[in-house]
Amino acid sequence: MITMKELVAVIAKALVNNPDQVSVTETVDNHATVYELRVAPEDMGKIIGKQGRIAKAIRTVVKSAAIRENKKVMVEIV
């Protein structure tokens, strides 16, 4: 079974031109788990998308997967 961290990485790597520069960091807070997604500067637009639509879609997919496991997650693009 794929972890949330791997899910974020797989989605991001499929969208960018430099998949080797994609990194996901997991931070466990007392209320939720935060995944920080880092990509190459030239790929930032591809991850965010027009008016943030792709970023919102990534967050929706990850939150939907987390609900199945009764977890609270957040995806931050830095």
Residue pairs with C-beta under 8 A, 6 or more apart in sequence:
2 10
4 26
4 33
4 35
4 62
4 65
4 66
4 71
4 73
5 24
5 26
5 35
7 61
7 62
7 65
8 24
8 35
8 37
8 58
8 62
8 75
9 22
9 23
9 24
11 58
11 61
12 19
12 22
12 24
12 37
12 39
12 47
12 58
13 19
13 22
15 43
15 46
15 47
15 54
16 22
16 39
16 40
16 43
16 46
16 47
17 40
17 42
17 43
17 46
18 39
18 40
18 42
18 43
21 38
21 39
21 40
21 43
22 37
22 38
22 39
23 37
23 38
24 35
24 36
24 37
24 38
25 35
25 36
25 38
26 33
26 34
26 35
27 33
27 34
27 35
27 36
28 34
31 72
32 71
32 72
32 73
32 74
33 66
33 71
33 72
33 73
33 74
34 73
34 74
34 75
34 76
35 62
35 73
35 74
35 75
35 76
36 76
36 77
36 78
37 47
37 58
37 75
37 76
37 77
37 78
38 78
39 46
39 47
39 77
44 77
46 54
47 54
47 55
47 58
47 77
48 54
48 55
48 77
49 55
49 56
49 57
55 75
55 77
58 75
59 74
59 75
62 73
62 75
63 73
66 72
66 73
